[in-house]
Amino acid sequence: MKLPSFLRKYFWDVDFNSPDLKGNSFFVINRLLEYGDLKAISWLFKHAKRKQIEQVIKKSRELSPKTLNFWCLFFNLTG
């Protein structure tokens, strides 16, 4: 899956055109959950399965406590 160019700003620290970025769904989902705006989150919900997103929320060590709390409430998960 190719990432759209409007998501480039969320991946400032990696090569946006790298095949590793496109193949690493955990990293992409994690980054968009933490920093994404409404357009980025909308794109994420259209292109990632709910189970994938929930797994990232449950396993990520990079989401801030505030972000983690928000997404746990949003998806009705226990953090």
ABEGO torsion letter per residue (X at the ends): XBBBAAAAAABAABBAABAAAAABAAAAAAAAAAABBAAAAAAAAAABBAAAAAAAAAABAABBAAAAAAAAAAAGBBX
